[in-house]
Amino acid sequence: PSPNTYAIGARVTITQGLTTWTRTQNAGGTSFGSTNAPEVHFGFGSLERVDTVTVMWPDGEVSELHDIDTRQVLHITRD
């Protein structure tokens, strides 16, 4: 929700079997004059599905999606 419409600080965790990937939604760039797209990106190679996508929102709420196809863009909004 407003004013944090890009969910800066949200932590996204993806699990497939015993493997876990985690990224945090950041603002801005990593050095002076750089910027990052307002999205979290995961690369899975030939993996076609993941078991769980979990989003821990900046306020501590959690959203969870199950049995998700890879090779797509997900737009996850807070319930």
Secondary structure, 3 states (H helix, E strand, C coil): CCCCCCCCCCEEEEEECCEEEEEECCCCCCCCCCCCCCCCCCCCCCCCEEEEEEEECCCCCEEEEEEEECCCCCCCCCC
